């Protein structure tokens, strides 16, 4: 599997920051080369050409159609995260969800 660059977005980037840290720790522990960066939804345009996937916090799932439209024609997967692991900041479960797309 190739190295993955992932943009994790939520409203302000705060809660996604904790999830990104948890996912990065899980990836390192599992020896998976994956860099997860957390940003606010307003920064998607700035990162879309540099990432392999955009993961959207479950509370922001309403922006998925807009993000998918921006990603159209690019090799960027758009994934809405699940409440079940997001609420617990379960980086392993989030990483499993991400990897299920590859």
C-alpha positions as CSV (number, residue, x, y, z in Angstrom):
1,X,0.0,0.0,0.0
2,X,1.2,3.5,-0.8
3,X,1.8,6.1,1.8
4,X,-1.4,7.9,2.7
5,X,-1.9,11.6,3.3
6,X,-5.2,12.3,4.9
7,X,-7.1,15.5,5.7
8,X,-9.5,15.2,8.6
9,X,-12.0,18.0,8.7
10,X,-14.6,19.3,11.2
11,X,-16.2,22.7,11.8
12,X,-13.2,24.4,13.5
13,X,-10.6,21.7,13.4
14,X,-10.5,21.3,17.1
15,X,-12.1,17.9,17.7
16,X,-10.6,16.6,14.5
17,X,-7.2,17.5,15.9
18,X,-7.6,15.0,18.7
19,X,-8.8,12.3,16.3
20,X,-5.9,13.0,13.9
21,X,-3.4,12.5,16.8
22,X,-5.1,9.3,17.8
23,X,-5.0,8.0,14.2
24,X,-1.4,9.0,13.7
25,X,-0.5,7.1,16.9
26,X,-2.4,4.0,15.7
27,X,-0.8,4.1,12.3
28,X,2.7,4.4,13.8
29,X,2.0,1.5,16.2
30,X,0.8,-0.7,13.3
31,X,3.8,0.4,11.1
32,X,1.5,2.0,8.5
33,X,2.8,5.0,6.7
34,X,-0.1,7.4,7.1
35,X,-0.1,11.1,7.9
36,X,-3.3,12.6,9.2
37,X,-3.7,16.3,9.3
38,X,-6.6,18.1,11.0
39,X,-8.0,21.3,9.6
40,X,-11.3,23.2,9.5
41,X,-13.8,22.7,6.7
42,X,-12.8,26.1,5.3
43,X,-9.4,24.8,4.4
44,X,-10.4,21.9,2.1
45,X,-9.5,23.8,-1.0
46,X,-6.0,24.4,0.2
47,X,-5.2,20.8,0.8
48,X,-7.3,18.8,-1.7
49,X,-4.5,18.4,-4.3
50,X,-2.1,17.1,-1.6
51,X,-4.1,14.4,0.0
52,X,-5.3,10.9,-0.8
53,X,-8.4,11.1,1.4
54,X,-10.6,13.6,3.1
55,X,-12.3,12.3,6.3
56,X,-15.2,14.4,7.5
57,X,-16.3,14.4,11.1
58,X,-19.8,12.8,11.5
59,X,-21.3,16.1,12.8
60,X,-20.3,17.7,9.5
61,X,-21.7,15.0,7.2
62,X,-23.9,17.6,5.5
63,X,-20.7,19.0,3.7
64,X,-20.0,15.6,2.0
65,X,-21.7,16.5,-1.3
66,X,-19.8,19.7,-1.6
67,X,-16.5,18.1,-0.7
68,X,-17.2,15.2,-3.1
69,X,-17.9,17.7,-5.9
70,X,-14.5,19.4,-5.2
71,X,-12.8,16.0,-5.3
72,X,-14.5,14.9,-8.5
73,X,-11.8,14.1,-11.2
74,X,-9.1,13.8,-8.5
75,X,-7.9,10.6,-6.9
76,X,-9.2,11.7,-3.5
77,X,-11.6,9.5,-1.5
78,X,-14.2,11.4,0.6
79,X,-15.2,9.5,3.7
80,X,-17.7,10.5,6.4
81,X,-16.4,9.2,9.7
82,X,-18.7,7.1,12.0
83,X,-20.0,8.5,15.2
84,X,-19.2,5.2,17.0
85,X,-15.4,5.7,16.8
86,X,-15.3,9.5,16.5
87,X,-17.0,10.1,19.9
88,X,-14.5,7.8,21.5
89,X,-11.5,9.2,19.5
90,X,-10.7,5.6,18.6
91,X,-7.8,6.0,16.2
92,X,-7.6,2.3,15.5
93,X,-11.2,2.1,14.4
94,X,-10.9,5.2,12.3
95,X,-7.8,3.9,10.7
96,X,-9.6,0.6,9.9
97,X,-12.4,2.6,8.3
98,X,-10.0,4.6,6.2
99,X,-8.1,1.5,5.1
100,X,-11.3,-0.3,4.0
101,X,-11.3,2.1,1.1
102,X,-7.9,0.9,-0.2
